[in-house]
Amino acid sequence: MPQLWTNNAVSTLTTALTATSTVMSVATGDGTLFPNPTSTVDFFVITLESGSNREIVQVQTRSTDSFTDITRAQEGTSAQVWATGVTVELRLTRDGVTRLHTTSEVKRLLVNEWVGDLTNPPVNGFVGYTPTMDFDATTRQLAYATFGIPPEMAASTTALFRLSYTISTATAGSIVMAGNWTAFAAASAEASSTGTGFTSTITSTASTNVSQVVNVATIAASNFANNNTITVRLYRDATHASDTNTGNFRMITFEMEYLTRRGAA
């Protein structure tokens, strides 16, 4: 969710709070100093302070000087009882800095960036003007691709593997896509990290050549975030009992989505 900010937003509480209050108000006219979320996913964060007592609160709705839809006791603080007159301030917090320094990135591999296995390669083709790679319903066909891992990848997060695809015939049924990955460090002749593999059963709609998107694996980024490249091996497990679709699985793109740390060296 996008966190909103303004400069010099500070006021005082005009409504006493219990430890479970979800509505609060600041001094008349001071509400405009604070952000005004216009979407249900927007929010801002304030700190309540009196002496050595502090509580961090998330706010998702502001109407003039009233803050509603608030979430108490954020970032390790405790929900407390607050009297009128205590300080209410929009401050830079630990989680706020973390959100500022992370951003979602996507590595997208097109069909022409994949290499087919010499023995059982998928068939390259087109749907209209869109290049595709066809994995058929009877043979385990393999393809490989390698791409670089950015040094700023956040190792404490997860990476999402995702496919966009169509199917060649209007037949319902499940498609089983599987694969594994291997990560390599700089100038390394041997893999520094090898995945255990992933399998995803895709329930495709019975629509010929209609583009669809599916997530096939979620991998802990710590497995390969400190390496330089990752090689992915992908195949349709047509021999799997759960694979019941008789059409070709036509891959359009393969993506890895992950978080990076902005400003990381």
C-alpha positions, 0 to 999 in steps of 0.5 A: 500500500502507498504510504503518504507524506507531508512536511511539518505535520504536527498537532495535538489530540482533541479527543481522549483515546482508550486503548481500543479507539479507532477514531481520533481528532486533532486541533481545529484546522490542523487536519490539512497538515496531514495527508488525505488518502483518496484510495482504500490502499493509501495510508499515513503514519502518525506518532502519539507522544506524551513524555516518554510514552509513544504509540505509532498509529496507521491512518487510512481515512482523514475527514477534515480534522478527524482520523478514522479507520486507524490501526493502533500499536504499529511497529512494536509499540503498544496501544495506550490510553491518551488524554487530550492535548498530547502531541500528534506528529507525522514522523519518519519511522522504521517501517516507513524508511524500509518501504521507501527503500524497497520497490517491486521489480520484474525480470521478464523473459520473452520466448526468444530468450529461451533455449530448447532442450536438444532432445525434447525442445518445445516448438517455437511459433506465433499466435498472430504476431506474438511469439510463443513456445509450445509445450504439448500434451504428450511429451515432457519438453524442456526449455532453459533460460538464464538471467542476471540477478541484481545485487540490490535484491532484498534477500529477506523477501520472496520472489514470484515466478509467473507465466503468461500463456495461451492454449491452442485448443478450446479444451478444459482441463488442468495443465501441469507446469514444472521446473527448477532453478540454479543460481551462480555466483560471480565467475563460479563454475559450479552452482552456489545454490540449487532449487528443489524444483516447483510444480504448478497445476494450472486450471486453464479456461477453455478459450483458444489463444486467449492470454492468461497469467498464472503464478507457478512458484514463490521462492525465498529470495535468500536462495539466490539474492547473493548470486549473479545469475539464475538459470531456470529449467521449465517443462510441461509435465505431460506425464503427470496424472493431473495433466488432463488438457489435450491442447498445447500450452503456449508460453508467451513470457516468463517473469520473476518478480522481486523486491529491491532495496533502493540505493543499495550498493 
